[in-house]
Amino acid sequence: MSKRGGKMLERNGMRQFDQVGQTVPTIESLVERLGVPADRVETFTYALVKAFGKEDQPDKRVREFLEFKLKEKMQGI
């Protein structure tokens, strides 16, 4: 388990459970899919969470941002 943004997240491989029990991709797995080198994933993830601030659900906002960036990458934008 890890603590980010004031809430505990259950880890299950490359996925984590949200409050409803549905699986959602971890920030780390999304960062890897964007092509960030493996040795920099942890630092990059920390920087993203810090950049999004101490709001209620920074992890959710970071995930939404990364998913948007992945869609852009897949569309070649």
N, CA, C and O atoms as a CHARMM CRD file, in Angstrom:
* protein
*
  308
    1    1 MET  N      0.84000  -1.17500   0.00000 PROA 1      0.00000
    2    1 MET  CA     0.00000   0.00000   0.00000 PROA 1      0.00000
    3    1 MET  C      0.88300   1.23600   0.00000 PROA 1      0.00000
    4    1 MET  O      1.95700   1.24900   0.60200 PROA 1      0.00000
    5    2 SER  N      0.42900   2.24400  -0.66500 PROA 2      0.00000
    6    2 SER  CA     1.18400   3.49000  -0.66300 PROA 2      0.00000
    7    2 SER  C      0.25800   4.63000  -0.30400 PROA 2      0.00000
    8    2 SER  O     -0.95800   4.54100  -0.47200 PROA 2      0.00000
    9    3 LYS  N      0.84900   5.70200   0.19300 PROA 3      0.00000
   10    3 LYS  CA     0.04000   6.85000   0.59900 PROA 3      0.00000
   11    3 LYS  C      0.38200   8.02400  -0.30800 PROA 3      0.00000
   12    3 LYS  O      1.53600   8.44500  -0.38700 PROA 3      0.00000
   13    4 ARG  N     -0.62800   8.54600  -0.99000 PROA 4      0.00000
   14    4 ARG  CA    -0.46900   9.70600  -1.86100 PROA 4      0.00000
   15    4 ARG  C     -1.70200  10.56300  -1.72100 PROA 4      0.00000
   16    4 ARG  O     -2.82200  10.05200  -1.72100 PROA 4      0.00000
   17    5 GLY  N     -1.51400  11.82300  -1.60600 PROA 5      0.00000
   18    5 GLY  CA    -2.64000  12.73700  -1.56700 PROA 5      0.00000
   19    5 GLY  C     -3.55600  12.50600  -0.38700 PROA 5      0.00000
   20    5 GLY  O     -4.73400  12.86000  -0.44900 PROA 5      0.00000
   21    6 GLY  N     -3.04900  11.92100   0.68900 PROA 6      0.00000
   22    6 GLY  CA    -3.83700  11.74700   1.89600 PROA 6      0.00000
   23    6 GLY  C     -4.76700  10.56100   1.88700 PROA 6      0.00000
   24    6 GLY  O     -5.59300  10.44400   2.79300 PROA 6      0.00000
   25    7 LYS  N     -4.67900   9.65000   0.89100 PROA 7      0.00000
   26    7 LYS  CA    -5.53700   8.47500   0.91500 PROA 7      0.00000
   27    7 LYS  C     -4.70300   7.24000   0.61200 PROA 7      0.00000
   28    7 LYS  O     -3.68300   7.31700  -0.07200 PROA 7      0.00000
   29    8 MET  N     -5.14200   6.12200   1.12200 PROA 8      0.00000
   30    8 MET  CA    -4.41300   4.88200   0.91600 PROA 8      0.00000
   31    8 MET  C     -4.91400   4.20400  -0.35200 PROA 8      0.00000
   32    8 MET  O     -6.11700   4.17200  -0.61300 PROA 8      0.00000
   33    9 LEU  N     -3.99300   3.66600  -1.13400 PROA 9      0.00000
   34    9 LEU  CA    -4.34000   2.97400  -2.36600 PROA 9      0.00000
   35    9 LEU  C     -3.86900   1.53100  -2.27700 PROA 9      0.00000
   36    9 LEU  O     -2.71100   1.27200  -1.94900 PROA 9      0.00000
   37   10 GLU  N     -4.75700   0.59800  -2.56700 PROA 10     0.00000
   38   10 GLU  CA    -4.38800  -0.80900  -2.60600 PROA 10     0.00000
   39   10 GLU  C     -3.74600  -1.08400  -3.96100 PROA 10     0.00000
   40   10 GLU  O     -4.32000  -0.74200  -4.99500 PROA 10     0.00000
   41   11 ARG  N     -2.57900  -1.68900  -3.97000 PROA 11     0.00000
   42   11 ARG  CA    -1.88800  -1.99400  -5.22000 PROA 11     0.00000
   43   11 ARG  C     -2.17300  -3.43800  -5.61100 PROA 11     0.00000
   44   11 ARG  O     -2.20400  -4.32900  -4.76200 PROA 11     0.00000
   45   12 ASN  N     -2.37900  -3.65500  -6.89500 PROA 12     0.00000
   46   12 ASN  CA    -2.56600  -4.99500  -7.43800 PROA 12     0.00000
   47   12 ASN  C     -1.80800  -5.03900  -8.75900 PROA 12     0.00000
   48   12 ASN  O     -2.39400  -4.81900  -9.81900 PROA 12     0.00000
   49   13 GLY  N     -0.52500  -5.31900  -8.70300 PROA 13     0.00000
   50   13 GLY  CA     0.28000  -5.31500  -9.90900 PROA 13     0.00000
   51   13 GLY  C      0.36300  -3.91400 -10.48600 PROA 13     0.00000
   52   13 GLY  O      0.83100  -2.99300  -9.81600 PROA 13     0.00000
   53   14 MET  N     -0.08400  -3.74500 -11.71400 PROA 14     0.00000
   54   14 MET  CA    -0.03500  -2.44900 -12.37800 PROA 14     0.00000
   55   14 MET  C     -1.35000  -1.69100 -12.23900 PROA 14     0.00000
   56   14 MET  O     -1.55300  -0.67800 -12.90800 PROA 14     0.00000
   57   15 ARG  N     -2.24500  -2.17100 -11.37700 PROA 15     0.00000
   58   15 ARG  CA    -3.52900  -1.52200 -11.22600 PROA 15     0.00000
   59   15 ARG  C     -3.79100  -1.25400  -9.75500 PROA 15     0.00000
   60   15 ARG  O     -3.17100  -1.86600  -8.88500 PROA 15     0.00000
   61   16 GLN  N     -4.69000  -0.35900  -9.48500 PROA 16     0.00000
   62   16 GLN  CA    -5.08700  -0.06900  -8.11500 PROA 16     0.00000
   63   16 GLN  C     -6.60300   0.01800  -8.08500 PROA 16     0.00000
   64   16 GLN  O     -7.24200   0.18800  -9.12300 PROA 16     0.00000
   65   17 PHE  N     -7.17400  -0.09900  -6.89900 PROA 17     0.00000
   66   17 PHE  CA    -8.61700  -0.06600  -6.76900 PROA 17     0.00000
   67   17 PHE  C     -9.06500   1.32200  -6.35500 PROA 17     0.00000
   68   17 PHE  O     -8.47300   1.94400  -5.47200 PROA 17     0.00000
   69   18 ASP  N    -10.13200   1.80500  -7.01100 PROA 18     0.00000
   70   18 ASP  CA   -10.68900   3.08300  -6.58500 PROA 18     0.00000
   71   18 ASP  C    -11.67600   2.82300  -5.45600 PROA 18     0.00000
   72   18 ASP  O    -11.78100   1.69100  -4.98300 PROA 18     0.00000
   73   19 GLN  N    -12.39100   3.83300  -5.02000 PROA 19     0.00000
   74   19 GLN  CA   -13.28200   3.69900  -3.87500 PROA 19     0.00000
   75   19 GLN  C    -14.47000   2.79200  -4.15800 PROA 19     0.00000
   76   19 GLN  O    -15.06000   2.25500  -3.22000 PROA 19     0.00000
   77   20 VAL  N    -14.84100   2.60500  -5.42000 PROA 20     0.00000
   78   20 VAL  CA   -15.98700   1.77800  -5.77800 PROA 20     0.00000
   79   20 VAL  C    -15.56800   0.32700  -5.97500 PROA 20     0.00000
   80   20 VAL  O    -16.42200  -0.55400  -6.07600 PROA 20     0.00000
   81   21 GLY  N    -14.28400   0.07000  -6.03000 PROA 21     0.00000
   82   21 GLY  CA   -13.79200  -1.28600  -6.21900 PROA 21     0.00000
   83   21 GLY  C    -13.44700  -1.59700  -7.66400 PROA 21     0.00000
   84   21 GLY  O    -13.04100  -2.71800  -7.97000 PROA 21     0.00000
   85   22 GLN  N    -13.59900  -0.63200  -8.55800 PROA 22     0.00000
   86   22 GLN  CA   -13.21100  -0.82700  -9.94300 PROA 22     0.00000
   87   22 GLN  C    -11.70600  -0.62400 -10.05000 PROA 22     0.00000
   88   22 GLN  O    -11.12200   0.16900  -9.31200 PROA 22     0.00000
   89   23 THR  N    -11.08600  -1.35000 -10.97800 PROA 23     0.00000
   90   23 THR  CA    -9.64600  -1.16600 -11.14200 PROA 23     0.00000
   91   23 THR  C     -9.38000   0.00000 -12.08200 PROA 23     0.00000
   92   23 THR  O    -10.08600   0.19500 -13.07200 PROA 23     0.00000
   93   24 VAL  N     -8.37200   0.75300 -11.76300 PROA 24     0.00000
   94   24 VAL  CA    -7.93900   1.88300 -12.58600 PROA 24     0.00000
   95   24 VAL  C     -6.42900   1.77600 -12.74400 PROA 24     0.00000
   96   24 VAL  O     -5.75600   1.26300 -11.85100 PROA 24     0.00000
   97   25 PRO  N     -5.87800   2.25100 -13.86400 PROA 25     0.00000
   98   25 PRO  CA    -4.42800   2.16200 -14.03800 PROA 25     0.00000
   99   25 PRO  C     -3.69900   3.04600 -13.02300 PROA 25     0.00000
  100   25 PRO  O     -4.17800   4.12200 -12.66500 PROA 25     0.00000
  101   26 THR  N     -2.55600   2.58600 -12.57500 PROA 26     0.00000
  102   26 THR  CA    -1.75900   3.40200 -11.66000 PROA 26     0.00000
  103   26 THR  C     -1.10200   4.52600 -12.44700 PROA 26     0.00000
  104   26 THR  O     -0.94400   4.44400 -13.66500 PROA 26     0.00000
  105   27 ILE  N     -0.72900   5.56100 -11.73900 PROA 27     0.00000
  106   27 ILE  CA    -0.03000   6.67600 -12.37800 PROA 27     0.00000
  107   27 ILE  C      1.27600   6.16800 -12.98300 PROA 27     0.00000
  108   27 ILE  O      1.65200   6.56200 -14.08700 PROA 27     0.00000
  109   28 GLU  N      1.96200   5.29200 -12.25400 PROA 28     0.00000
  110   28 GLU  CA     3.24200   4.76400 -12.73200 PROA 28     0.00000
  111   28 GLU  C      3.08300   4.02600 -14.05900 PROA 28     0.00000
  112   28 GLU  O      3.90100   4.19500 -14.96300 PROA 28     0.00000
  113   29 SER  N      2.03000   3.20300 -14.18400 PROA 29     0.00000
  114   29 SER  CA     1.84700   2.45000 -15.42700 PROA 29     0.00000
  115   29 SER  C      1.53000   3.38300 -16.59400 PROA 29     0.00000
  116   29 SER  O      1.96100   3.13600 -17.72000 PROA 29     0.00000
  117   30 LEU  N      0.78000   4.45100 -16.33000 PROA 30     0.00000
  118   30 LEU  CA     0.48100   5.42100 -17.39000 PROA 30     0.00000
  119   30 LEU  C      1.74100   6.16700 -17.82000 PROA 30     0.00000
  120   30 LEU  O      1.94800   6.41800 -19.00700 PROA 30     0.00000
  121   31 VAL  N      2.57800   6.51700 -16.85000 PROA 31     0.00000
  122   31 VAL  CA     3.83600   7.21200 -17.16100 PROA 31     0.00000
  123   31 VAL  C      4.72500   6.30900 -18.01700 PROA 31     0.00000
  124   31 VAL  O      5.34300   6.77700 -18.97400 PROA 31     0.00000
  125   32 GLU  N      4.79300   5.02400 -17.68100 PROA 32     0.00000
  126   32 GLU  CA     5.58700   4.07800 -18.47100 PROA 32     0.00000
  127   32 GLU  C      5.06100   3.98600 -19.89800 PROA 32     0.00000
  128   32 GLU  O      5.83800   3.94700 -20.85200 PROA 32     0.00000
  129   33 ARG  N      3.73500   3.95200 -20.03900 PROA 33     0.00000
  130   33 ARG  CA     3.13300   3.85900 -21.37100 PROA 33     0.00000
  131   33 ARG  C      3.41600   5.09700 -22.21400 PROA 33     0.00000
  132   33 ARG  O      3.40900   5.02200 -23.44300 PROA 33     0.00000
  133   34 LEU  N      3.66400   6.23000 -21.57000 PROA 34     0.00000
  134   34 LEU  CA     4.02100   7.44800 -22.30400 PROA 34     0.00000
  135   34 LEU  C      5.45400   7.40800 -22.82100 PROA 34     0.00000
  136   34 LEU  O      5.84400   8.23800 -23.64100 PROA 34     0.00000
  137   35 GLY  N      6.23700   6.44500 -22.34200 PROA 35     0.00000
  138   35 GLY  CA     7.59900   6.30000 -22.83700 PROA 35     0.00000
  139   35 GLY  C      8.67900   6.86000 -21.93700 PROA 35     0.00000
  140   35 GLY  O      9.82500   7.00700 -22.36200 PROA 35     0.00000
  141   36 VAL  N      8.33300   7.17600 -20.70300 PROA 36     0.00000
  142   36 VAL  CA     9.34100   7.66100 -19.75400 PROA 36     0.00000
  143   36 VAL  C     10.24700   6.48400 -19.38200 PROA 36     0.00000
  144   36 VAL  O      9.74300   5.40700 -19.06300 PROA 36     0.00000
  145   37 PRO  N     11.56300   6.66400 -19.41400 PROA 37     0.00000
  146   37 PRO  CA    12.48300   5.57500 -19.06100 PROA 37     0.00000
  147   37 PRO  C     12.18700   5.01500 -17.66100 PROA 37     0.00000
  148   37 PRO  O     11.83600   5.76100 -16.74700 PROA 37     0.00000
  149   38 ALA  N     12.33300   3.70800 -17.51000 PROA 38     0.00000
  150   38 ALA  CA    11.98100   3.01700 -16.26600 PROA 38     0.00000
  151   38 ALA  C     12.67800   3.60600 -15.04200 PROA 38     0.00000
  152   38 ALA  O     12.09100   3.65600 -13.96100 PROA 38     0.00000
  153   39 ASP  N     13.92600   4.05300 -15.20000 PROA 39     0.00000
  154   39 ASP  CA    14.65600   4.58700 -14.04700 PROA 39     0.00000
  155   39 ASP  C     14.17400   5.98000 -13.63200 PROA 39     0.00000
  156   39 ASP  O     14.59500   6.49700 -12.59700 PROA 39     0.00000
  157   40 ARG  N     13.30700   6.58200 -14.42200 PROA 40     0.00000
  158   40 ARG  CA    12.80800   7.92700 -14.09500 PROA 40     0.00000
  159   40 ARG  C     11.31800   7.96100 -13.77200 PROA 40     0.00000
  160   40 ARG  O     10.77600   9.02400 -13.46900 PROA 40     0.00000
  161   41 VAL  N     10.65400   6.81700 -13.83400 PROA 41     0.00000
  162   41 VAL  CA     9.20200   6.76700 -13.61700 PROA 41     0.00000
  163   41 VAL  C      8.82700   7.27800 -12.23600 PROA 41     0.00000
  164   41 VAL  O      7.91000   8.08900 -12.10900 PROA 41     0.00000
  165   42 GLU  N      9.51700   6.82100 -11.20100 PROA 42     0.00000
  166   42 GLU  CA     9.17700   7.21800  -9.83200 PROA 42     0.00000
  167   42 GLU  C      9.33500   8.73100  -9.63300 PROA 42     0.00000
  168   42 GLU  O      8.46300   9.37700  -9.05200 PROA 42     0.00000
  169   43 THR  N     10.44000   9.28500 -10.11300 PROA 43     0.00000
  170   43 THR  CA    10.68500  10.72300  -9.97700 PROA 43     0.00000
  171   43 THR  C      9.65800  11.52900 -10.76300 PROA 43     0.00000
  172   43 THR  O      9.14500  12.53700 -10.27500 PROA 43     0.00000
  173   44 PHE  N      9.36000  11.08600 -11.97500 PROA 44     0.00000
  174   44 PHE  CA     8.39000  11.77600 -12.82400 PROA 44     0.00000
  175   44 PHE  C      7.00100  11.73700 -12.19100 PROA 44     0.00000
  176   44 PHE  O      6.28100  12.73500 -12.20200 PROA 44     0.00000
  177   45 THR  N      6.63000  10.58600 -11.64000 PROA 45     0.00000
  178   45 THR  CA     5.32700  10.44000 -10.98400 PROA 45     0.00000
  179   45 THR  C      5.22700  11.36700  -9.78500 PROA 45     0.00000
  180   45 THR  O      4.20900  12.03400  -9.60000 PROA 45     0.00000
  181   46 TYR  N      6.26800  11.41500  -8.97400 PROA 46     0.00000
  182   46 TYR  CA     6.28300  12.29300  -7.80100 PROA 46     0.00000
  183   46 TYR  C      6.11900  13.75600  -8.22800 PROA 46     0.00000
  184   46 TYR  O      5.36100  14.51200  -7.62000 PROA 46     0.00000
  185   47 ALA  N      6.84100  14.13600  -9.28100 PROA 47     0.00000
  186   47 ALA  CA     6.76200  15.51600  -9.76800 PROA 47     0.00000
  187   47 ALA  C      5.36000  15.85800 -10.26100 PROA 47     0.00000
  188   47 ALA  O      4.87100  16.96100 -10.02000 PROA 47     0.00000
  189   48 LEU  N      4.71100  14.92300 -10.94600 PROA 48     0.00000
  190   48 LEU  CA     3.34700  15.17000 -11.42200 PROA 48     0.00000
  191   48 LEU  C      2.37900  15.37100 -10.26600 PROA 48     0.00000
  192   48 LEU  O      1.57800  16.30600 -10.27600 PROA 48     0.00000
  193   49 VAL  N      2.45200  14.49500  -9.26900 PROA 49     0.00000
  194   49 VAL  CA     1.54300  14.59900  -8.12400 PROA 49     0.00000
  195   49 VAL  C      1.78200  15.91600  -7.39600 PROA 49     0.00000
  196   49 VAL  O      0.82600  16.57300  -6.98500 PROA 49     0.00000
  197   50 LYS  N      3.04900  16.31400  -7.22900 PROA 50     0.00000
  198   50 LYS  CA     3.37000  17.59700  -6.59600 PROA 50     0.00000
  199   50 LYS  C      2.82700  18.76500  -7.42200 PROA 50     0.00000
  200   50 LYS  O      2.28300  19.72200  -6.87000 PROA 50     0.00000
  201   51 ALA  N      2.97900  18.68200  -8.73900 PROA 51     0.00000
  202   51 ALA  CA     2.55300  19.77100  -9.62100 PROA 51     0.00000
  203   51 ALA  C      1.04400  19.97600  -9.60200 PROA 51     0.00000
  204   51 ALA  O      0.56600  21.10000  -9.75800 PROA 51     0.00000
  205   52 PHE  N      0.29900  18.90300  -9.41300 PROA 52     0.00000
  206   52 PHE  CA    -1.15400  19.02000  -9.40800 PROA 52     0.00000
  207   52 PHE  C     -1.69000  19.49600  -8.06500 PROA 52     0.00000
  208   52 PHE  O     -2.89000  19.73800  -7.93100 PROA 52     0.00000
  209   53 GLY  N     -0.83600  19.63200  -7.08900 PROA 53     0.00000
  210   53 GLY  CA    -1.22700  20.25200  -5.82600 PROA 53     0.00000
  211   53 GLY  C     -1.88300  19.31800  -4.83300 PROA 53     0.00000
  212   53 GLY  O     -2.02500  18.11800  -5.06700 PROA 53     0.00000
  213   54 LYS  N     -2.27500  19.90500  -3.71900 PROA 54     0.00000
  214   54 LYS  CA    -2.84000  19.13400  -2.61000 PROA 54     0.00000
  215   54 LYS  C     -4.35700  19.25700  -2.59800 PROA 54     0.00000
  216   54 LYS  O     -4.94300  19.64600  -1.58700 PROA 54     0.00000
  217   55 GLU  N     -4.97900  18.93500  -3.69100 PROA 55     0.00000
  218   55 GLU  CA    -6.43700  18.98100  -3.75900 PROA 55     0.00000
  219   55 GLU  C     -6.99800  17.67200  -3.22800 PROA 55     0.00000
  220   55 GLU  O     -6.25100  16.80600  -2.77100 PROA 55     0.00000
  221   56 ASP  N     -8.31000  17.53400  -3.28900 PROA 56     0.00000
  222   56 ASP  CA    -8.96800  16.35100  -2.75100 PROA 56     0.00000
  223   56 ASP  C     -8.46100  15.05800  -3.37500 PROA 56     0.00000
  224   56 ASP  O     -8.16600  14.09900  -2.66200 PROA 56     0.00000
  225   57 GLN  N     -8.36000  15.02400  -4.70000 PROA 57     0.00000
  226   57 GLN  CA    -7.96800  13.79200  -5.37500 PROA 57     0.00000
  227   57 GLN  C     -6.90900  14.06400  -6.44200 PROA 57     0.00000
  228   57 GLN  O     -7.20400  13.98600  -7.63400 PROA 57     0.00000
  229   58 PRO  N     -5.68700  14.38000  -6.03300 PROA 58     0.00000
  230   58 PRO  CA    -4.66900  14.67000  -7.04700 PROA 58     0.00000
  231   58 PRO  C     -4.37300  13.46600  -7.93200 PROA 58     0.00000
  232   58 PRO  O     -4.08700  13.63400  -9.11700 PROA 58     0.00000
  233   59 ASP  N     -4.43600  12.23900  -7.37300 PROA 59     0.00000
  234   59 ASP  CA    -4.16900  11.04700  -8.18000 PROA 59     0.00000
  235   59 ASP  C     -5.15300  10.93900  -9.33300 PROA 59     0.00000
  236   59 ASP  O     -4.76700  10.61800 -10.45700 PROA 59     0.00000
  237   60 LYS  N     -6.41700  11.20300  -9.05900 PROA 60     0.00000
  238   60 LYS  CA    -7.44800  11.11800 -10.10000 PROA 60     0.00000
  239   60 LYS  C     -7.17000  12.14500 -11.19700 PROA 60     0.00000
  240   60 LYS  O     -7.26600  11.83000 -12.38300 PROA 60     0.00000
  241   61 ARG  N     -6.83300  13.35000 -10.80900 PROA 61     0.00000
  242   61 ARG  CA    -6.56000  14.40800 -11.78400 PROA 61     0.00000
  243   61 ARG  C     -5.32200  14.08700 -12.61600 PROA 61     0.00000
  244   61 ARG  O     -5.30200  14.33800 -13.82100 PROA 61     0.00000
  245   62 VAL  N     -4.29300  13.53500 -11.98300 PROA 62     0.00000
  246   62 VAL  CA    -3.07300  13.16300 -12.70500 PROA 62     0.00000
  247   62 VAL  C     -3.38500  12.04500 -13.69300 PROA 62     0.00000
  248   62 VAL  O     -2.94100  12.08700 -14.84100 PROA 62     0.00000
  249   63 ARG  N     -4.15500  11.03400 -13.25000 PROA 63     0.00000
  250   63 ARG  CA    -4.53200   9.93000 -14.14800 PROA 63     0.00000
  251   63 ARG  C     -5.30000  10.45100 -15.36000 PROA 63     0.00000
  252   63 ARG  O     -5.02700  10.04300 -16.48900 PROA 63     0.00000
  253   64 GLU  N     -6.26200  11.35200 -15.13300 PROA 64     0.00000
  254   64 GLU  CA    -7.03900  11.91400 -16.24600 PROA 64     0.00000
  255   64 GLU  C     -6.12500  12.65200 -17.22300 PROA 64     0.00000
  256   64 GLU  O     -6.28400  12.52900 -18.43800 PROA 64     0.00000
  257   65 PHE  N     -5.17400  13.41400 -16.69800 PROA 65     0.00000
  258   65 PHE  CA    -4.22800  14.13800 -17.54400 PROA 65     0.00000
  259   65 PHE  C     -3.38300  13.16200 -18.37100 PROA 65     0.00000
  260   65 PHE  O     -3.21300  13.35100 -19.57500 PROA 65     0.00000
  261   66 LEU  N     -2.85700  12.11900 -17.72100 PROA 66     0.00000
  262   66 LEU  CA    -2.00900  11.15700 -18.42400 PROA 66     0.00000
  263   66 LEU  C     -2.79900  10.37300 -19.46600 PROA 66     0.00000
  264   66 LEU  O     -2.28700  10.10000 -20.55200 PROA 66     0.00000
  265   67 GLU  N     -4.03900  10.00800 -19.14800 PROA 67     0.00000
  266   67 GLU  CA    -4.87500   9.30000 -20.12000 PROA 67     0.00000
  267   67 GLU  C     -5.13700  10.18800 -21.33500 PROA 67     0.00000
  268   67 GLU  O     -5.14100   9.70300 -22.46700 PROA 67     0.00000
  269   68 PHE  N     -5.35300  11.47800 -21.10900 PROA 68     0.00000
  270   68 PHE  CA    -5.53600  12.42600 -22.20700 PROA 68     0.00000
  271   68 PHE  C     -4.27500  12.48100 -23.07100 PROA 68     0.00000
  272   68 PHE  O     -4.35900  12.45900 -24.29800 PROA 68     0.00000
  273   69 LYS  N     -3.11100  12.55100 -22.42800 PROA 69     0.00000
  274   69 LYS  CA    -1.84500  12.59800 -23.16500 PROA 69     0.00000
  275   69 LYS  C     -1.61600  11.31300 -23.96200 PROA 69     0.00000
  276   69 LYS  O     -1.09300  11.36100 -25.07500 PROA 69     0.00000
  277   70 LEU  N     -2.00800  10.15800 -23.39500 PROA 70     0.00000
  278   70 LEU  CA    -1.87200   8.89600 -24.12300 PROA 70     0.00000
  279   70 LEU  C     -2.76500   8.87900 -25.35800 PROA 70     0.00000
  280   70 LEU  O     -2.35700   8.40200 -26.41600 PROA 70     0.00000
  281   71 LYS  N     -3.98300   9.39900 -25.22300 PROA 71     0.00000
  282   71 LYS  CA    -4.88100   9.46600 -26.38700 PROA 71     0.00000
  283   71 LYS  C     -4.28200  10.35800 -27.46700 PROA 71     0.00000
  284   71 LYS  O     -4.33400  10.02500 -28.65100 PROA 71     0.00000
  285   72 GLU  N     -3.71200  11.48900 -27.05900 PROA 72     0.00000
  286   72 GLU  CA    -3.04700  12.37500 -28.01900 PROA 72     0.00000
  287   72 GLU  C     -1.89700  11.65600 -28.71600 PROA 72     0.00000
  288   72 GLU  O     -1.72800  11.77100 -29.93000 PROA 72     0.00000
  289   73 LYS  N     -1.11400  10.92000 -27.94500 PROA 73     0.00000
  290   73 LYS  CA     0.03700  10.20900 -28.50100 PROA 73     0.00000
  291   73 LYS  C     -0.42300   9.15700 -29.51000 PROA 73     0.00000
  292   73 LYS  O      0.18800   8.99300 -30.56600 PROA 73     0.00000
  293   74 MET  N     -1.49900   8.44700 -29.17900 PROA 74     0.00000
  294   74 MET  CA    -2.00400   7.40300 -30.06700 PROA 74     0.00000
  295   74 MET  C     -2.57900   7.99600 -31.35600 PROA 74     0.00000
  296   74 MET  O     -2.52400   7.36200 -32.40900 PROA 74     0.00000
  297   75 GLN  N     -3.12900   9.20600 -31.27500 PROA 75     0.00000
  298   75 GLN  CA    -3.68900   9.86200 -32.45500 PROA 75     0.00000
  299   75 GLN  C     -2.62100  10.59500 -33.25000 PROA 75     0.00000
  300   75 GLN  O     -2.88800  11.08500 -34.34700 PROA 75     0.00000
  301   76 GLY  N     -1.42300  10.67200 -32.70800 PROA 76     0.00000
  302   76 GLY  CA    -0.32000  11.31900 -33.39800 PROA 76     0.00000
  303   76 GLY  C     -0.35600  12.83200 -33.34700 PROA 76     0.00000
  304   76 GLY  O      0.16900  13.50000 -34.23700 PROA 76     0.00000
  305   77 ILE  N     -0.97100  13.37300 -32.31500 PROA 77     0.00000
  306   77 ILE  CA    -1.06200  14.83700 -32.16800 PROA 77     0.00000
  307   77 ILE  C      0.21300  15.37000 -31.55100 PROA 77     0.00000
  308   77 ILE  O      0.34000  16.57700 -31.34300 PROA 77     0.00000
